[in-house]
């Protein structure tokens, strides 16, 4: 009970801070026109007298907006892509992670993906979208708004004020802004959900909820803004087509910090901790694979040739990495495993993410071939060497694979595929990754400390021994 009282106080304080943030309210007038229909066949005496209709004022646009110029084909495709990316978390990631834990923790692990989805979706509506894609046009603590905007957005779209069915985000004028918001929301959801794999089987649900709420606002939103919202890293020409830094390195580093902070699972290294259901893992990985098409090809924000290239590159890299991971494992362990080839496929998907719309298929194939053994080394040998308990290899696959893919994006960038690939630089990619790693690591550590002294983070030894399904949820998987 004390835990929930502390948790409530923290949420109340956070809500109070958010409500005091500057909010820009923009009045939008609906354009209404009135026409008098006059039949050509009617006698002149019966013609209607023309009426002067008051001209409605043009809607006032926010700094990040443009008037919608609807791209019907692109809109239809991004609606599908949004559904595909949402499917990656529910049920894709939920089943993928749920199948890899021990049977006594499967429900708790699946619940984490569901809970993260709900928390982040609401926060994205309240303030996440505004901080990620809004524009900071007012001074903050004496810092000019222009400088603030290099690092984080503003509160101009707080609670989606000023967003209508006729507005579009400036970089995607052919898509309704509400669709753009929904599509970007699915990225904001899966990124913190990936972190849960690092500390599976030992975290309290209350601590998880607070951690994810704070992390999505203070870690994800600033990095998203800097890369995709016109901030500092975008100005450096850091290339990140669909989330190598924003999603994978960001979440992977956070997972590593959290895994070390919470400590190893009870019995780690001495007890058998084999997956409870490899069929669940296979189904989850397959859903991730299919959903990743919306993740990568959808990040072109249009239905065009670059989207098609991103789709083909995604499939090629995933299959190549699955093959090389399997070959390495087969050589070392003498037996290939289903979990190994599935892990390799995910590693390839991660590595191609930043490069998907910037490289040609040959580049994508090479990235995949390298990603398999690279992520195998990180997930198996490095983890064993350093002794940390990254339960489901959130860092081993997402952190390492995202880093590799971001660097190789510059190596294989092809301007004939995408003109934005012109001038790609390994140095710029590396500097962008360093900034992302530092922001994520330091920020995650601070948030973990806050959670530890408010809601608490780790379950008791008795609860961990009994299993989180029964201890936290009073539910058992049969």
Beta strands, then each sheet from edge to edge (+ up, - down):
strand 1: 65-67
strand 2: 167-169
sheet 1: 1+ 2-
end
